[in-house]
Amino acid sequence: RSQNWQAQAVQYARMATIQPGKPVEHTFVGLPFADYAIKLFQDENSNELLDLSDTGLPLEPFAFSRAESQKKRVVHLKDAIIRFDMASQNVVLDLVKIKNP
């Protein structure tokens, strides 16, 4: 509901190592069934933030839980929601880097 949902989010995982050209997998253990939005980014400068341009566009590779939400300048919570309601569920995210943000 809030446009500031990303700042208010609860962090369930943090990864530090990515090998270029190789997929990264993460398993969430004990995650309750619910609606979630996933934000993933490659922290190229290790400041633990998704750096944004002056116009609010990501400067680092990023992904949201629903790929179509990545095409929008402002991602609203409703656009990134996925329902986690099975004991085993896979979500595939592909990082995108905006050219000339």
C-alpha positions in Angstrom: 0.0 0.0 0.0 2.8 2.4 0.9 5.0 3.8 -1.9 7.8 3.5 0.6 7.3 -0.3 1.0 10.9 -1.1 0.2 12.3 1.0 3.0 9.8 -0.6 5.5 10.5 -4.2 4.4 11.7 -7.0 6.7 14.9 -8.5 5.4 14.9 -12.3 5.4 18.2 -12.9 3.6 21.5 -11.3 2.6 24.0 -12.8 0.2 27.5 -11.4 -0.4 29.1 -13.6 -3.0 28.1 -13.8 -6.6 30.1 -15.6 -9.3 29.7 -13.9 -12.7 27.8 -16.0 -15.2 26.6 -18.5 -12.6 23.1 -18.7 -11.2 22.7 -18.0 -7.5 20.2 -20.0 -5.4 18.9 -19.3 -2.0 16.6 -21.4 0.2 14.4 -19.7 2.8 13.8 -22.0 5.7 10.8 -21.6 8.0 9.3 -18.8 5.9 5.6 -18.6 6.7 3.0 -18.9 3.9 2.0 -15.3 3.0 2.3 -12.7 0.3 5.9 -11.4 -0.3 7.7 -9.0 -2.6 11.3 -9.8 -3.4 13.9 -7.2 -4.2 17.4 -8.4 -5.3 20.3 -6.3 -6.3 24.0 -6.6 -6.9 25.8 -4.2 -4.6 28.6 -3.2 -6.8 30.1 -0.7 -4.4 29.5 -2.7 -1.1 27.5 0.1 0.6 24.5 -2.3 1.3 22.1 0.0 -0.6 20.6 -0.1 -4.1 22.1 3.1 -5.4 19.7 5.3 -7.4 20.2 8.1 -10.0 19.0 11.6 -9.4 15.8 10.6 -11.2 15.3 7.5 -9.0 16.4 4.8 -11.4 18.7 2.0 -10.1 22.4 2.4 -10.9 23.2 -1.2 -10.0 21.8 -4.5 -11.4 18.4 -5.3 -9.8 15.4 -7.5 -9.9 11.9 -7.6 -8.4 9.8 -10.7 -7.8 7.6 -10.0 -10.8 9.6 -9.1 -13.8 7.0 -6.8 -15.3 7.4 -4.5 -12.3 11.1 -3.8 -13.3 9.8 -1.8 -16.3 8.3 0.8 -14.1 10.0 3.9 -12.7 8.3 3.4 -9.3 7.5 -0.1 -8.2 4.4 -0.3 -6.0 4.0 -3.2 -3.6 1.0 -4.6 -5.4 3.1 -4.9 -8.6 5.8 -7.1 -7.0 3.7 -9.4 -4.8 4.0 -13.1 -5.1 2.1 -15.6 -3.0 4.1 -18.2 -1.1 1.7 -21.0 -0.4 3.4 -24.3 -1.1 6.0 -26.2 0.9 8.4 -26.0 -2.1 8.3 -23.1 -4.5 10.8 -21.6 -7.0 11.1 -18.0 -8.0 13.5 -17.1 -10.8 14.9 -13.5 -10.8 17.0 -12.1 -13.6 19.1 -9.0 -12.7 18.6 -6.0 -15.0 21.0 -3.1 -15.4 19.5 0.1 -16.8 21.6 1.8 -19.4 22.1 5.5 -19.0 19.7 6.0 -16.0 
